Structure formats: structure tokens, C-alpha cells
Amino acid sequence: MTSAVARASGTALYPLHPLHVFVLAGIVPLFLGVLLNDYAYWSSYEPQWKNFASWMLIGALVFNGLAWLGSIISLVRADERRGTPLAYFMLLLATFVLGVINSLIHAKDVWASMPTGLVLSVITVILACAATWIGLASWRVGGER
């Protein structure tokens, strides 16, 4: 069921698939876990924290990649090629690219990964929160906006 505003303007609102919502909601805690592990390593210099961050980063990238594939579908299904679907797509793409760069930074020697890994983790958390906000804000069916 679409809203009266969407029907009057000729644009259809497509809700996200529940699987898409699941993977989208998973990227924030995983990227946040990477940030917290990087901060724990930065404050204690215990190498195991960097290892935890590396593994969580792989999980975050898998979830982000799946959400990005879902955003491609949302972008294709959108009636207009600008606005929220494009911003959502670009934020997920930027998060994925910076996450891959962060993964390469984490692959370095333990001492060489700081502070660049911590800074990239902060940026990816901010981008992941923005992408999740935009993606879940569009998950409406019915009612007026």
C-alpha cells in the first residue's frame, strides 16, 4: 500500500526487503565494534585488540557489501534517479571503500596500523550510521509523510 502523497506525485515507495534491513542494521554494531577494539588497542597496546578489530572488520564488510547490493536494487527500482536512493547507494559505497582501505591498514604490522586505523574506523562508523539512517528512514509503507 502506498501513501496518498506518493500516489499523487507519481512516485512509488518501495520498502526494503527484511533481509536487506537485517544486513543494514548489522553494519553499525560491527563497525562500532571495530572502532571500540581500535580504541582499546590504542589505549593498551595489547595486540589481540587489533586482531579482534580485523575480524570484526571482515564481518562488517560482508554485511556492508550485502546491503550495498540491496541498495543497487533499490536504486534500480526507484522512479527517480536522484535523492534518497542515490545518497543511500553512495554512502554504502563510500563506507565499503573506506572499510577495505581500513582492512588493508589493519593488515600491517601491529605498530604501523595506528593511528590511521583508528581514524578510518571513526570515519566508517559515521558513514555507516548515516547510511543506516537514510536506508531505514525510507522503510515506510502507507501513511502520509
C-alpha positions as CSV (number, residue, x, y, z in Angstrom):
1,M,0.0,0.0,0.0
2,T,1.5,3.4,-0.9
3,S,0.8,6.7,0.7
4,A,-1.6,9.3,-0.8
5,V,1.3,11.7,-1.3
6,A,3.3,9.1,-3.2
7,R,0.4,8.2,-5.4
8,A,-0.4,11.9,-6.1
9,S,3.2,12.7,-7.1
10,G,3.5,9.6,-9.2
11,T,6.4,8.1,-7.2
12,A,6.1,4.7,-5.6
13,L,7.6,4.0,-2.2
14,Y,9.4,0.6,-2.1
15,P,10.1,-0.7,1.3
16,L,13.3,-2.5,1.9
17,H,13.3,-6.3,2.0
18,P,13.5,-7.7,5.5
19,L,16.8,-9.4,4.7
20,H,18.1,-6.1,3.4
21,V,17.1,-4.4,6.7
22,F,18.8,-7.2,8.6
23,V,22.2,-6.8,6.9
24,L,21.8,-3.0,7.0
25,A,21.2,-3.0,10.7
26,G,24.2,-5.2,11.2
27,I,26.8,-2.9,9.8
28,V,26.6,-0.3,12.6
29,P,27.4,-2.6,15.5
30,L,30.1,-4.3,13.6
31,F,31.8,-1.1,12.5
32,L,31.3,0.3,16.0
33,G,33.0,-2.9,17.4
34,V,35.9,-2.2,15.1
35,L,36.2,1.3,16.5
36,L,36.0,0.2,20.1
37,N,38.6,-2.5,19.5
38,D,40.9,0.0,17.8
39,Y,40.4,2.4,20.8
40,A,41.2,-0.5,23.2
41,Y,44.4,-1.2,21.3
42,W,45.3,2.4,21.1
43,S,45.0,2.8,24.9
44,S,46.5,-0.5,26.0
45,Y,48.8,-1.6,23.1
46,E,47.6,-5.2,23.5
47,P,47.9,-6.8,20.0
48,Q,44.9,-9.0,20.5
49,W,42.6,-6.0,20.2
50,K,43.9,-5.3,16.7
51,N,43.2,-8.9,15.8
52,F,39.6,-8.6,17.1
53,A,39.2,-5.4,15.1
54,S,40.5,-7.1,11.9
55,W,38.0,-10.0,12.2
56,M,35.1,-7.7,13.0
57,L,36.0,-5.5,10.1
58,I,35.7,-8.6,7.8
59,G,32.2,-9.2,9.1
60,A,31.3,-5.5,8.7
61,L,32.5,-5.6,5.1
62,V,30.4,-8.7,4.3
63,F,27.3,-7.1,5.8
64,N,28.1,-3.8,4.1
65,G,28.6,-5.5,0.8
66,L,25.2,-7.3,1.0
67,A,23.5,-4.1,2.0
68,W,25.2,-2.3,-0.9
69,L,23.9,-5.0,-3.3
70,G,20.4,-4.3,-1.9
71,S,20.9,-0.6,-2.4
72,I,21.6,-1.3,-6.1
73,I,18.2,-3.0,-6.3
74,S,16.6,0.0,-4.5
75,L,18.3,2.4,-6.9
76,V,17.1,0.4,-9.9
77,R,13.5,0.2,-8.6
78,A,13.4,3.9,-7.8
79,D,11.3,6.0,-10.1
80,E,13.6,9.0,-9.9
81,R,17.4,8.6,-10.2
82,R,18.2,11.2,-7.6
83,G,17.6,11.8,-4.0
84,T,17.5,9.3,-1.2
85,P,18.2,6.0,-3.2
86,L,21.3,7.6,-4.8
87,A,22.5,9.1,-1.5
88,Y,22.0,5.7,0.2
89,F,23.9,3.9,-2.5
90,M,26.8,6.4,-2.4
91,L,27.1,6.3,1.4
92,L,27.2,2.5,1.4
93,L,29.8,2.5,-1.4
94,A,31.9,5.1,0.5
95,T,31.6,3.0,3.7
96,F,32.7,-0.1,1.8
97,V,35.7,1.5,0.1
98,L,36.9,3.1,3.3
99,G,36.3,-0.2,5.1
100,V,38.5,-2.0,2.6
101,I,41.2,0.6,3.0
102,N,40.9,0.2,6.8
103,S,41.2,-3.6,6.3
104,L,44.5,-3.1,4.4
105,I,45.7,-0.7,7.2
106,H,44.8,-3.4,9.8
107,A,46.8,-6.0,7.8
108,K,50.0,-4.1,8.5
109,D,52.2,-4.7,11.5
110,V,50.6,-4.0,14.8
111,W,52.5,-0.8,15.5
112,A,52.1,0.5,12.0
113,S,48.3,0.3,12.0
114,M,47.8,3.2,14.5
115,P,46.6,5.9,14.4
116,T,45.5,5.6,10.8
117,G,43.3,2.6,11.6
118,L,41.6,4.4,14.4
119,V,40.9,7.5,12.3
120,L,39.5,5.4,9.5
121,S,37.3,3.4,12.0
122,V,35.8,6.7,13.2
123,I,35.0,7.8,9.6
124,T,33.5,4.4,8.7
125,V,31.3,4.4,11.8
126,I,30.0,7.9,10.9
127,L,29.3,6.8,7.3
128,A,27.7,3.6,8.4
129,C,25.4,5.4,10.8
130,A,24.4,7.9,8.1
131,A,23.7,5.1,5.5
132,T,21.7,3.2,8.1
133,W,19.7,6.2,9.0
134,I,18.9,7.0,5.4
135,G,18.2,3.4,4.5
136,L,15.9,2.7,7.4
137,A,14.1,6.1,7.1
138,S,12.9,5.0,3.7
139,W,11.4,1.8,5.2
140,R,7.9,3.1,5.3
141,V,4.7,1.8,3.9
142,G,1.4,3.6,4.0
143,G,0.5,6.8,5.8
144,E,1.5,10.3,4.8
145,R,5.0,11.7,5.1
